[in-house]
Amino acid sequence: MNNLAPYPWQQQSWELLQQYRQRERLPHGLLFNGPAECGKKHFALRFAEAVLCTVNGSGDSAQHHGKACGKCHSCLLLAAGNHPDLVLLTPQEEKKTIQVDAVREFIQDATLTPQISDSRVCLIMPANAMTSEAANSLLKTLEEPAANNHMILVTEHATHLAATIRSRCQIVNLPQPTRQQSLQWLQQQQPQQQWEELLECATGAPLRALSFEKSDIMHRRRQLFDSFAALISGRQLPLAAVAVWNEEISELLLKWLYEWTLDLLRGREAGVEHMRDLLPRRELSSLIPSLDAAKLIALIEQLVSLNRGMGERNLNRQMQLEALAVGYAGLARL
C-alpha cells in the first residue's frame, strides 16, 4: 500500500463516505461510478483498506482523515494481498465478462462473517462486466446483506446496470478531474513539458495520460487527425481515411473522433474561441462556417451509439467506420 490516500480530485467523495462512517451509517451496498482512467479502482481499494484497518476502521480518526494506518496487522495483510476479509471479483484474464458461477462463488464469500476486521468488504470491478444472469443472482445478497458486510460495485457505466441493482446501492459519483487538477497532478508525478498534449490524447483522463508518457501516442493521434482533417476538407476519400483509422485500436479512435467532432460543433455554435482541442482549433477553424450543425450532432450520436455497441454487440467494425467516414465527407459545404 504505497499510497493510502485517494486522488486529490476524489476528496469530496471521500469526505462524504467518512461522514457515513462516523455516523455508523455506511450503506451495505455502494456503487462507485465515474469515467474511465480517473482512479475509480484506486478509490475503491483505498476505501476498502480504510474500512478494514483495525486502527482507523471506524472512520473517526482526524489525524488520518479516515485512511488506513498502513501499520496494523490488517493493513499488513492487505499489503501482502491475502486479507481474509477482502473479497475481490474481476473478470478472468481471458474473458471480458463475469459469469454467474463466479458471482455465486463470490456471494458465498460475501456472506461470511469478518475474521480479522470489524467489517468485511466485497468488491466487484467492473460491475458492468457481469452478465444479466450474474447480476440477477446478486440481487438477494444486495437486498439482504450479511451483518457488518459491505459490497462495493465499481463501474464507469452505472446506467448500463439494471435498475434493480442500482436501486439497492448508494451511488457515489467519482468525478473526472478538471484540466488544471490533472495537469498539476501529472507534473507532480513526472515534471515535463508534454502533459498538456498527452492529456488531450487521453481525452482528459490523467491516469491514461500517465500511461502514455513513454509511448508514441502523440504521433499516432497526429496521423489520425491529419486523416480526419483531410476527409472533412475533401482532400481524402472515405475508404482511404478508414484505412488509416483501422491502424488504431477502436476505443481510442472513437474517443478522439468524438472529442474532435464535439469541438467542431462547439466552434460552430459558440465560436472558434470556445474550441478546446488545439488541433481542430488551429487547423480546421477556417472550415467552421461551412459545417452543417445537424450533421455534426448526428455524427456525435452515431459515435456514442457505436462506442457502446462495440462493447455490447458484435458489430462489423469496417462497415461502421466506413459509414462514419462517409458522414464526415459530407460534413462541409465546400
Sine and cosine of phi, psi and omega as CSV:
sin_phi,cos_phi,sin_psi,cos_psi,sin_omega,cos_omega
0.00,0.00,0.99,0.14,-0.04,-1.00
-0.96,0.28,-0.53,0.85,-0.05,-1.00
-0.76,-0.65,0.96,-0.27,-0.09,-1.00
-1.00,0.05,-0.06,1.00,-0.08,-1.00
-0.97,-0.25,0.44,-0.90,0.15,-0.99
-0.95,0.32,0.19,-0.98,0.06,-1.00
-0.94,0.35,0.43,-0.90,-0.09,-1.00
-0.82,0.57,-0.61,0.80,-0.04,-1.00
-0.97,0.26,-0.08,1.00,0.02,-1.00
-0.98,-0.20,0.09,1.00,-0.14,-0.99
-0.88,0.48,-0.65,0.76,-0.03,-1.00
-0.90,0.43,-0.66,0.75,0.04,-1.00
-0.91,0.41,-0.61,0.79,0.03,-1.00
-0.89,0.45,-0.71,0.70,-0.01,-1.00
-0.89,0.45,-0.59,0.81,0.05,-1.00
-0.87,0.50,-0.70,0.71,0.00,-1.00
-0.93,0.37,-0.56,0.83,0.04,-1.00
-0.91,0.42,-0.57,0.82,0.06,-1.00
-0.89,0.46,-0.66,0.75,0.07,-1.00
-0.87,0.49,-0.68,0.73,-0.05,-1.00
-0.92,0.38,-0.68,0.73,-0.02,-1.00
-0.89,0.45,-0.54,0.84,0.01,-1.00
-1.00,0.01,0.05,1.00,-0.04,-1.00
0.83,0.55,0.66,0.75,0.00,-1.00
-0.80,-0.60,0.49,0.87,0.01,-1.00
-0.92,0.39,0.84,-0.54,-0.03,-1.00
-0.87,0.49,0.51,-0.86,0.05,-1.00
-0.96,0.27,-0.45,0.89,0.03,-1.00
-0.88,-0.47,0.84,-0.54,0.00,-1.00
-0.82,-0.57,0.62,-0.78,0.05,-1.00
-0.83,-0.56,0.95,-0.33,0.02,-1.00
-1.00,0.00,0.89,-0.45,-0.08,-1.00
-0.85,-0.52,0.72,-0.69,0.02,-1.00
-0.06,-1.00,0.20,-0.98,-0.05,-1.00
-0.92,0.38,0.30,-0.95,-0.03,-1.00
-0.91,0.40,0.53,-0.85,0.13,-0.99
0.85,0.53,0.56,0.83,0.05,-1.00
-0.85,-0.53,0.23,0.97,0.18,-0.98
0.99,-0.15,0.39,0.92,0.00,-1.00
-0.89,0.45,-0.71,0.70,-0.03,-1.00
-0.91,0.41,-0.66,0.75,0.06,-1.00
-0.86,0.52,-0.72,0.69,-0.01,-1.00
-0.88,0.47,-0.72,0.69,-0.03,-1.00
-0.89,0.46,-0.68,0.73,-0.01,-1.00
-0.94,0.35,-0.63,0.78,0.05,-1.00
-0.90,0.43,-0.62,0.79,0.01,-1.00
-0.93,0.36,-0.66,0.75,0.05,-1.00
-0.87,0.49,-0.69,0.73,0.03,-1.00
-0.88,0.48,-0.64,0.76,-0.01,-1.00
-0.91,0.41,-0.66,0.76,0.00,-1.00
-0.92,0.39,-0.60,0.80,-0.06,-1.00
-0.99,0.13,-0.30,0.95,-0.01,-1.00
-0.85,0.52,0.77,-0.63,-0.04,-1.00
-0.99,0.13,-0.15,0.99,0.05,-1.00
-1.00,-0.09,-0.75,0.67,-0.06,-1.00
-0.92,-0.40,0.31,0.95,-0.08,-1.00
-0.89,0.46,-0.36,0.93,0.01,-1.00
-0.98,0.21,-0.24,0.97,0.02,-1.00
0.99,0.17,0.13,0.99,-0.08,-1.00
-0.97,-0.23,0.28,0.96,0.00,-1.00
-1.00,0.05,0.95,-0.32,0.02,-1.00
-0.92,0.40,-0.56,0.83,-0.05,-1.00
-0.90,0.44,-0.63,0.78,-0.07,-1.00
-0.97,-0.23,0.01,1.00,0.01,-1.00
0.81,0.59,0.61,0.79,0.05,-1.00
0.98,0.19,0.07,1.00,-0.01,-1.00
-0.99,0.13,0.34,-0.94,0.08,-1.00
-0.90,0.44,0.52,-0.85,-0.04,-1.00
-0.97,0.23,-0.44,0.90,0.01,-1.00
0.99,0.15,0.01,1.00,-0.10,-0.99
-0.81,-0.59,-0.37,0.93,-0.05,-1.00
-0.95,0.32,0.14,-0.99,-0.03,-1.00
-0.86,0.51,-0.65,0.76,0.01,-1.00
-0.89,0.46,-0.71,0.70,0.00,-1.00
-0.90,0.43,-0.60,0.80,0.02,-1.00
-0.92,0.39,-0.61,0.79,0.07,-1.00
-0.91,0.42,-0.64,0.77,0.05,-1.00
-0.89,0.46,-0.69,0.73,0.01,-1.00
-0.89,0.46,-0.54,0.84,0.01,-1.00
-0.99,0.15,-0.19,0.98,0.05,-1.00
0.99,0.16,0.38,0.92,-0.01,-1.00
-0.67,-0.74,0.70,0.72,0.05,-1.00
-0.98,0.19,0.81,-0.58,-0.07,-1.00
-0.94,0.34,-0.27,0.96,-0.04,-1.00
-0.98,-0.19,0.14,0.99,0.11,-0.99
-0.93,-0.36,0.89,-0.46,-0.01,-1.00
-0.92,-0.39,0.84,-0.55,-0.10,-1.00
-0.84,-0.54,0.77,-0.64,0.04,-1.00
-0.83,-0.56,0.87,-0.49,0.07,-1.00
-0.71,-0.71,0.29,-0.96,0.05,-1.00
-0.88,0.47,0.56,-0.83,0.10,-0.99
-0.90,0.43,0.46,-0.89,-0.14,-0.99
-0.81,0.59,-0.63,0.78,-0.08,-1.00
-1.00,0.07,-0.01,1.00,-0.05,-1.00
-0.82,-0.57,0.39,-0.92,0.05,-1.00
-0.98,-0.22,-0.19,0.98,-0.07,-1.00
-0.90,-0.44,0.34,-0.94,0.11,-0.99
-0.96,-0.29,0.89,-0.46,-0.10,-0.99
-1.00,0.06,0.24,-0.97,-0.09,-1.00
-0.89,0.46,-0.60,0.80,-0.01,-1.00
-0.89,0.45,-0.62,0.79,0.02,-1.00
-0.92,0.40,-0.62,0.78,0.01,-1.00
-0.93,0.36,-0.63,0.78,0.03,-1.00
-0.89,0.45,-0.64,0.76,0.07,-1.00
-0.91,0.41,-0.64,0.77,0.04,-1.00
-0.87,0.49,-0.67,0.74,-0.02,-1.00
-0.88,0.47,-0.62,0.79,0.03,-1.00
-0.87,0.50,-0.68,0.73,0.04,-1.00
-0.94,0.35,-0.58,0.82,-0.07,-1.00
-0.94,0.33,-0.32,0.95,-0.04,-1.00
-0.99,-0.12,0.00,1.00,0.05,-1.00
-0.97,0.24,0.38,-0.92,0.05,-1.00
-0.99,0.14,0.46,-0.89,0.01,-1.00
-0.86,0.52,0.60,-0.80,-0.02,-1.00
-0.98,-0.18,-0.59,0.80,-0.07,-1.00
-0.87,-0.50,-0.76,0.65,-0.06,-1.00
-1.00,0.05,0.11,-0.99,0.04,-1.00
-0.96,0.27,-0.36,0.93,-0.04,-1.00
-0.73,-0.68,0.20,-0.98,0.09,-1.00
-0.83,-0.55,0.73,-0.68,-0.05,-1.00
-0.89,-0.45,0.77,-0.64,-0.05,-1.00
-0.84,-0.54,0.87,-0.50,-0.11,-0.99
-0.93,-0.37,0.68,-0.73,0.15,-0.99
-0.85,-0.53,0.89,-0.45,-0.07,-1.00
-0.66,-0.75,0.88,-0.48,-0.15,0.99
-1.00,0.04,0.57,-0.82,-0.06,-1.00
-0.92,0.40,-0.52,0.86,-0.03,-1.00
-0.96,0.29,-0.04,1.00,0.09,-1.00
-0.99,0.17,-0.22,0.98,0.03,-1.00
-0.93,0.37,0.67,-0.74,0.14,-0.99
-0.94,0.35,0.24,-0.97,0.00,-1.00
-0.86,0.52,-0.67,0.74,0.01,-1.00
-0.91,0.43,-0.65,0.76,0.01,-1.00
-0.90,0.44,-0.70,0.72,0.00,-1.00
-0.90,0.44,-0.65,0.76,0.00,-1.00
-0.90,0.44,-0.56,0.83,-0.01,-1.00
-0.94,0.33,-0.25,0.97,-0.03,-1.00
-1.00,0.02,-0.27,0.96,-0.17,-0.99
-0.85,0.52,-0.72,0.69,-0.07,-1.00
-0.90,0.44,-0.63,0.78,0.01,-1.00
-0.92,0.40,-0.61,0.79,0.05,-1.00
-0.92,0.39,-0.58,0.81,-0.04,-1.00
-0.98,0.19,-0.56,0.83,-0.02,-1.00
-0.80,-0.60,0.94,0.34,-0.07,-1.00
-0.94,0.33,0.42,-0.91,0.10,-1.00
-0.94,0.34,0.49,-0.87,-0.01,-1.00
-0.86,0.50,0.64,-0.76,0.05,-1.00
0.90,0.43,0.25,0.97,0.05,-1.00
-0.95,-0.32,0.66,-0.75,-0.01,-1.00
-0.83,-0.56,0.76,-0.65,0.01,-1.00
-0.94,-0.33,0.80,-0.60,-0.03,-1.00
-0.87,-0.49,0.84,-0.54,0.07,-1.00
-0.96,-0.27,0.69,-0.72,-0.05,-1.00
-0.86,-0.51,0.77,-0.64,-0.04,-1.00
-0.42,-0.91,0.40,-0.92,0.17,-0.98
-0.96,-0.27,0.08,1.00,-0.02,-1.00
-0.68,-0.73,0.93,0.37,-0.02,-1.00
-0.86,0.51,-0.58,0.81,-0.04,-1.00
-0.94,0.34,-0.27,0.96,0.05,-1.00
-0.99,0.16,-0.25,0.97,0.04,-1.00
-0.99,0.16,0.48,-0.87,0.01,-1.00
-0.88,0.48,0.57,-0.82,0.02,-1.00
-0.86,0.51,-0.51,0.86,0.01,-1.00
-0.92,0.39,-0.50,0.87,0.09,-1.00
-0.97,0.26,-0.76,0.65,-0.06,-1.00
-0.88,0.48,-0.61,0.79,-0.07,-1.00
-0.94,0.35,-0.31,0.95,0.00,-1.00
-1.00,-0.08,0.06,1.00,-0.05,-1.00
-0.81,-0.59,0.49,-0.87,0.20,-0.98
-1.00,0.09,0.89,-0.46,-0.05,-1.00
-0.99,0.11,0.79,-0.62,0.08,-1.00
-0.89,-0.45,0.93,-0.37,-0.01,-1.00
-1.00,0.09,0.83,-0.56,0.02,-1.00
-0.98,-0.20,0.88,-0.48,-0.17,-0.99
-0.98,0.19,0.37,-0.93,0.25,-0.97
-0.98,0.20,0.71,-0.71,-0.02,-1.00
-0.91,0.41,0.40,-0.91,0.12,-0.99
-0.92,0.38,0.28,-0.96,0.02,-1.00
-0.85,0.52,-0.66,0.75,-0.01,-1.00
-0.91,0.42,-0.69,0.73,0.03,-1.00
-0.88,0.48,-0.69,0.73,-0.02,-1.00
-0.90,0.44,-0.74,0.68,-0.04,-1.00
-0.91,0.42,-0.62,0.79,0.03,-1.00
-0.90,0.44,-0.69,0.72,0.00,-1.00
-0.92,0.39,-0.67,0.74,0.00,-1.00
-0.90,0.44,-0.64,0.77,0.05,-1.00
-0.90,0.44,-0.54,0.84,0.04,-1.00
-0.94,0.35,-0.53,0.85,0.01,-1.00
-0.96,0.27,-0.67,0.74,-0.05,-1.00
-0.37,-0.93,0.99,-0.15,-0.02,-1.00
-0.87,0.49,0.83,-0.56,0.06,-1.00
-0.25,-0.97,0.05,-1.00,-0.15,-0.99
-0.98,-0.20,-0.07,1.00,-0.15,-0.99
-0.97,-0.24,0.14,0.99,-0.09,-1.00
-0.89,0.45,-0.56,0.83,-0.04,-1.00
-0.88,0.47,-0.71,0.70,0.01,-1.00
-0.95,0.30,-0.61,0.79,0.05,-1.00
-0.90,0.44,-0.59,0.81,0.03,-1.00
-0.92,0.39,-0.57,0.82,0.09,-1.00
-0.92,0.40,-0.65,0.76,0.07,-1.00
-0.86,0.51,-0.58,0.82,-0.05,-1.00
-1.00,0.02,0.17,0.99,-0.02,-1.00
0.76,0.65,0.66,0.75,0.11,-0.99
1.00,0.06,0.01,1.00,-0.04,-1.00
-1.00,-0.04,0.94,-0.35,-0.14,-0.99
-0.91,0.41,-0.58,0.81,-0.01,-1.00
-0.94,0.35,-0.58,0.81,0.08,-1.00
-0.92,0.39,-0.66,0.75,0.03,-1.00
-0.86,0.51,-0.65,0.76,0.01,-1.00
-0.89,0.45,-0.63,0.78,0.00,-1.00
-0.94,0.34,-0.33,0.94,-0.01,-1.00
-1.00,0.10,-0.14,0.99,-0.22,-0.98
-0.80,0.61,-0.67,0.74,-0.08,-1.00
-0.95,-0.30,0.43,0.90,-0.01,-1.00
-0.95,-0.31,0.03,-1.00,0.04,-1.00
-0.99,-0.13,0.45,0.89,-0.15,-0.99
-0.87,0.49,-0.61,0.79,-0.03,-1.00
-0.91,0.41,-0.62,0.78,0.04,-1.00
-0.91,0.41,-0.69,0.72,0.00,-1.00
-0.90,0.44,-0.67,0.74,0.01,-1.00
-0.91,0.42,-0.62,0.79,0.01,-1.00
-0.89,0.46,-0.68,0.73,0.03,-1.00
-0.88,0.48,-0.70,0.72,-0.01,-1.00
-0.91,0.41,-0.64,0.77,0.01,-1.00
-0.92,0.40,-0.65,0.76,0.02,-1.00
-0.85,0.52,-0.65,0.76,0.04,-1.00
-0.92,0.39,-0.68,0.73,0.03,-1.00
-0.86,0.51,-0.72,0.69,-0.02,-1.00
-0.92,0.38,-0.65,0.76,0.00,-1.00
-0.91,0.42,-0.59,0.81,0.02,-1.00
-0.91,0.42,-0.74,0.68,-0.04,-1.00
-0.92,0.40,-0.60,0.80,-0.06,-1.00
-1.00,0.08,0.04,1.00,0.06,-1.00
0.99,0.12,0.22,0.98,-0.02,-1.00
-1.00,-0.09,-0.04,1.00,0.00,-1.00
-0.57,-0.82,0.62,-0.79,0.02,-1.00
-0.99,0.12,0.44,-0.90,-0.04,-1.00
-0.80,0.60,-0.69,0.72,-0.05,-1.00
-0.92,0.39,-0.55,0.84,0.05,-1.00
-0.93,0.38,-0.62,0.78,0.04,-1.00
-0.91,0.42,-0.67,0.74,0.00,-1.00
-0.89,0.46,-0.59,0.81,0.04,-1.00
-0.87,0.50,-0.63,0.78,0.06,-1.00
-0.94,0.33,-0.70,0.71,-0.04,-1.00
-0.88,0.47,-0.56,0.83,-0.05,-1.00
-0.92,0.39,-0.21,0.98,0.02,-1.00
-0.99,0.15,-0.18,0.98,-0.02,-1.00
-0.95,-0.30,0.53,-0.85,0.04,-1.00
-0.90,0.44,0.55,-0.84,-0.19,-0.98
-0.89,0.46,-0.62,0.78,-0.08,-1.00
-0.88,0.48,-0.76,0.65,-0.03,-1.00
-0.94,0.35,-0.66,0.75,0.00,-1.00
-0.83,0.55,-0.75,0.66,-0.04,-1.00
-0.92,0.40,-0.60,0.80,0.03,-1.00
-0.90,0.43,-0.70,0.71,-0.01,-1.00
-0.91,0.40,-0.70,0.71,0.04,-1.00
-0.86,0.52,-0.66,0.75,0.02,-1.00
-0.89,0.46,-0.74,0.67,-0.03,-1.00
-0.89,0.45,-0.69,0.73,0.00,-1.00
-0.91,0.41,-0.66,0.75,-0.02,-1.00
-0.92,0.38,-0.67,0.74,0.04,-1.00
-0.88,0.47,-0.62,0.78,0.00,-1.00
-0.93,0.37,-0.60,0.80,0.07,-1.00
-0.90,0.44,-0.65,0.76,0.04,-1.00
-0.91,0.42,-0.64,0.77,0.04,-1.00
-0.87,0.49,-0.69,0.72,0.03,-1.00
-0.92,0.40,-0.62,0.79,-0.01,-1.00
-0.92,0.39,-0.62,0.79,-0.11,-0.99
-1.00,-0.05,-0.56,0.83,-0.10,-0.99
-0.92,-0.39,-0.21,0.98,-0.03,-1.00
0.93,-0.37,0.53,-0.85,-0.06,-1.00
-0.84,0.54,-0.55,0.84,-0.03,-1.00
-0.90,0.44,-0.28,0.96,-0.01,-1.00
-1.00,-0.08,-0.02,1.00,0.06,-1.00
-0.94,0.33,0.61,-0.79,-0.14,-0.99
-0.97,-0.24,-0.49,0.87,-0.07,-1.00
-1.00,0.01,0.76,-0.65,-0.08,-1.00
-0.89,0.46,-0.61,0.79,-0.09,-1.00
-0.90,0.43,-0.85,0.52,0.01,-1.00
-0.91,0.41,-0.55,0.83,0.00,-1.00
-0.90,0.43,-0.64,0.77,-0.07,-1.00
-0.99,0.16,-0.57,0.82,-0.21,-0.98
-0.92,-0.38,-0.19,0.98,0.00,-1.00
-0.84,-0.54,0.08,1.00,-0.08,-1.00
-0.87,0.49,-0.52,0.85,-0.02,-1.00
-0.93,0.36,-0.36,0.93,-0.01,-1.00
-1.00,0.03,-0.22,0.97,-0.11,-0.99
-0.77,0.63,-0.74,0.67,-0.04,-1.00
-0.88,0.48,-0.40,0.92,-0.05,-1.00
-1.00,0.00,-0.07,1.00,-0.07,-1.00
-0.99,0.16,0.60,-0.80,0.00,-1.00
-1.00,0.00,0.92,-0.39,-0.07,-1.00
-0.88,0.47,-0.63,0.78,-0.01,-1.00
-0.90,0.44,-0.63,0.78,0.03,-1.00
-0.94,0.35,-0.59,0.80,0.07,-1.00
-0.87,0.49,-0.71,0.70,0.01,-1.00
-0.88,0.47,-0.67,0.74,0.01,-1.00
-0.89,0.46,-0.63,0.78,0.02,-1.00
-0.92,0.38,-0.62,0.79,0.05,-1.00
-0.89,0.46,-0.71,0.70,0.03,-1.00
-0.88,0.47,-0.63,0.78,0.02,-1.00
-0.90,0.43,-0.66,0.75,0.01,-1.00
-0.92,0.40,-0.66,0.75,0.04,-1.00
-0.88,0.48,-0.72,0.69,0.00,-1.00
-0.90,0.43,-0.66,0.75,-0.01,-1.00
-0.92,0.39,-0.67,0.74,0.01,-1.00
-0.88,0.48,-0.65,0.76,0.05,-1.00
-0.94,0.35,-0.66,0.75,-0.06,-1.00
-0.92,0.38,-0.55,0.83,0.01,-1.00
-0.88,0.47,-0.52,0.86,0.00,-1.00
-1.00,0.06,-0.43,0.90,-0.12,-0.99
-0.96,-0.28,-0.42,0.91,-0.08,-1.00
-0.74,-0.67,0.37,-0.93,0.00,-1.00
-1.00,0.05,0.97,0.23,-0.06,-1.00
-0.99,0.12,0.47,-0.89,0.08,-1.00
-0.98,0.20,0.97,-0.24,-0.09,-1.00
-0.86,0.52,-0.74,0.68,-0.05,-1.00
-0.86,0.50,-0.72,0.70,-0.03,-1.00
-0.90,0.43,-0.65,0.76,-0.02,-1.00
-0.92,0.40,-0.66,0.75,0.01,-1.00
-0.92,0.38,-0.60,0.80,0.04,-1.00
-0.89,0.45,-0.65,0.76,0.03,-1.00
-0.90,0.44,-0.64,0.77,0.06,-1.00
-0.88,0.47,-0.73,0.68,-0.05,-1.00
-0.88,0.47,-0.64,0.77,0.05,-1.00
-0.89,0.46,-0.64,0.77,0.05,-1.00
-0.88,0.47,-0.67,0.75,0.02,-1.00
-0.93,0.36,-0.58,0.82,-0.01,-1.00
-0.90,0.43,-0.44,0.90,0.01,-1.00
-0.98,-0.20,0.32,0.95,-0.12,-0.99
-0.98,0.18,-0.61,0.80,-0.09,-1.00
-0.98,-0.18,0.61,-0.79,0.07,-1.00
-1.00,-0.03,0.99,0.12,-0.12,-0.99
-1.00,0.10,0.00,0.00,0.00,0.00
